[in-house]
Amino acid sequence: MTTEHPMTEHPSIARFRTEHANRGGTGNIVILPDSVHTAALAAQALACEVGAIANSLLFDAGGAPVLILTSGAHRVDTALVAERIGVGSLKRAKPEFVREHTGQVIGGVSPIAHPAPVPTYLDPWLRRYDVVWAAAGHPAAVFSTTYDELVALTGATPVDVE
């Protein structure tokens, strides 16, 4: 694991790093030796509980993006969450939709650093952890944060996802 950023850093990590700093993010950005496409793999690499991983899941709400930051211990009940946030439905976004709205790939979507603002919702379960880990724009990059900092960085609205 490394927290230093080389001159050849992937552009999506560099964009994240800049946006993170601009928004006053205080956590460490860590580049892992391998991609961590799942919460379980990220937790294993970071030696933390899977629940402390904040999965950034982009959904398609009738053509509009919706980002749900959920604990790795949870699965999003899309019908329930759609009702709670007032949209007709939430469908799993296709890779092209994710890249268009976040500039990032599935497995590396960060809570910030998107081409345009995306409505964001945050699983309150993450409050249980002193340190939360989320993707930093690339499947091998993560950053440490707190629940309160995630709210400050993203403007997210809390929503129970199960």
C-alpha positions as CSV (number, residue, x, y, z in Angstrom):
1,M,0.0,0.0,0.0
2,T,1.2,3.5,-0.7
3,T,-0.2,6.9,0.1
4,E,2.2,8.8,-2.2
5,H,1.2,9.8,-5.6
6,P,3.6,9.1,-8.4
7,M,4.0,11.4,-11.5
8,T,2.2,8.7,-13.5
9,E,-0.8,8.5,-11.3
10,H,-4.0,7.5,-13.1
11,P,-6.0,10.6,-14.2
12,S,-9.1,9.6,-12.3
13,I,-7.1,9.3,-9.1
14,A,-5.4,12.6,-9.8
15,R,-8.9,14.3,-10.4
16,F,-10.1,12.7,-7.1
17,R,-7.0,13.9,-5.2
18,T,-7.5,17.5,-6.4
19,E,-11.2,17.5,-5.6
20,H,-10.7,15.9,-2.2
21,A,-8.2,18.6,-1.3
22,N,-10.4,21.4,-2.7
23,R,-13.3,20.2,-0.6
24,G,-11.1,20.0,2.6
25,G,-10.9,16.2,2.8
26,T,-8.5,15.1,5.6
27,G,-8.2,11.4,5.1
28,N,-5.4,9.4,3.4
29,I,-5.6,8.3,-0.2
30,V,-4.2,4.8,-0.5
31,I,-3.2,3.0,-3.7
32,L,-3.6,-0.7,-3.1
33,P,-1.4,-3.2,-5.0
34,D,-4.5,-4.8,-6.7
35,S,-8.0,-3.6,-7.6
36,V,-10.6,-4.1,-4.9
37,H,-13.9,-4.3,-6.9
38,T,-15.9,-5.6,-3.9
39,A,-16.3,-4.4,-0.3
40,A,-15.0,-7.8,0.9
41,L,-11.8,-7.4,-1.1
42,A,-11.4,-3.8,0.1
43,A,-11.9,-4.8,3.7
44,Q,-9.4,-7.6,3.4
45,A,-6.8,-5.3,1.9
46,L,-7.4,-2.7,4.5
47,A,-7.8,-5.0,7.5
48,C,-11.1,-3.5,8.5
49,E,-14.7,-4.7,8.8
50,V,-16.6,-5.0,5.6
51,G,-19.2,-2.7,7.1
52,A,-16.7,0.1,7.2
53,I,-16.4,0.1,3.4
54,A,-18.6,2.8,1.8
55,N,-19.7,1.3,-1.5
56,S,-20.4,4.1,-4.1
57,L,-23.2,2.6,-6.2
58,L,-24.6,4.6,-9.1
59,F,-28.2,3.9,-10.1
60,D,-30.2,5.0,-13.1
61,A,-33.4,6.7,-12.0
62,G,-35.2,7.1,-15.3
63,G,-32.1,8.4,-17.1
64,A,-30.9,10.5,-14.1
65,P,-28.0,9.4,-12.0
66,V,-28.4,8.7,-8.2
67,L,-25.4,7.8,-6.1
68,I,-25.9,5.7,-3.0
69,L,-23.1,5.4,-0.5
70,T,-23.8,2.3,1.4
71,S,-22.1,0.2,4.0
72,G,-20.4,-2.9,2.5
73,A,-22.5,-4.9,5.0
74,H,-25.7,-3.9,3.2
75,R,-27.5,-4.5,-0.1
76,V,-29.6,-1.7,-1.4
77,D,-33.3,-2.4,-1.6
78,T,-33.9,-0.4,-4.7
79,A,-37.7,-0.4,-4.5
80,L,-37.6,0.8,-0.9
81,V,-34.9,3.4,-1.5
82,A,-36.6,4.7,-4.7
83,E,-39.8,5.3,-2.6
84,R,-37.8,6.9,0.2
85,I,-36.0,9.4,-2.1
86,G,-39.0,10.0,-4.3
87,V,-38.1,8.6,-7.7
88,G,-40.1,6.1,-9.8
89,S,-37.4,3.4,-9.8
90,L,-33.7,2.7,-9.3
91,K,-32.0,0.4,-11.8
92,R,-28.5,-0.9,-11.8
93,A,-26.5,1.5,-14.0
94,K,-24.8,0.1,-17.0
95,P,-21.0,0.7,-17.2
96,E,-21.4,3.4,-19.9
97,F,-23.9,5.3,-17.8
98,V,-21.5,5.1,-14.8
99,R,-18.6,6.4,-16.8
100,E,-20.7,9.2,-18.4
101,H,-22.0,10.5,-15.0
102,T,-18.9,9.9,-12.8
103,G,-16.0,9.8,-15.2
104,Q,-15.0,6.6,-13.3
105,V,-15.4,2.9,-13.8
106,I,-17.6,0.5,-11.7
107,G,-15.5,-0.7,-8.7
108,G,-13.7,2.7,-8.5
109,V,-16.5,5.2,-8.3
110,S,-15.7,7.8,-5.7
111,P,-18.3,9.9,-3.7
112,I,-16.9,13.1,-5.4
113,A,-15.0,14.3,-8.4
114,H,-17.7,13.7,-11.0
115,P,-18.1,15.8,-14.2
116,A,-21.4,17.3,-12.8
117,P,-23.1,17.1,-9.4
118,V,-24.9,13.8,-8.7
119,P,-27.7,13.5,-6.1
120,T,-26.1,11.5,-3.3
121,Y,-27.5,9.5,-0.4
122,L,-25.6,8.0,2.5
123,D,-26.3,4.9,4.5
124,P,-26.5,6.0,8.2
125,W,-25.1,2.6,9.2
126,L,-21.6,4.0,8.4
127,R,-21.9,6.2,11.5
128,R,-20.9,3.1,13.5
129,Y,-17.3,3.3,12.3
130,D,-14.6,5.8,13.4
131,V,-12.9,5.3,10.0
132,V,-14.8,4.7,6.8
133,W,-13.1,3.7,3.5
134,A,-14.4,4.7,0.1
135,A,-13.2,4.5,-3.5
136,A,-10.9,7.3,-4.7
137,G,-11.7,7.2,-8.4
138,H,-10.1,3.9,-9.4
139,P,-10.6,0.3,-8.5
140,A,-7.2,0.2,-6.7
141,A,-7.5,3.5,-4.9
142,V,-9.4,4.2,-1.6
143,F,-9.4,7.0,0.9
144,S,-10.1,7.1,4.6
145,T,-12.8,9.4,6.0
146,T,-15.6,9.6,8.6
147,Y,-19.3,9.6,8.2
148,D,-19.5,13.3,9.1
149,E,-16.8,14.1,6.6
150,L,-18.6,12.1,3.9
151,V,-21.7,14.3,4.5
152,A,-19.6,17.4,4.3
153,L,-17.7,16.4,1.2
154,T,-20.8,15.2,-0.7
155,G,-23.8,17.0,0.7
156,A,-25.4,13.6,0.9
157,T,-28.8,13.0,2.5
158,P,-29.0,10.1,4.9
159,V,-31.3,7.2,3.8
160,D,-31.8,3.7,5.2
161,V,-31.0,1.4,2.3
162,E,-32.6,-1.9,3.7
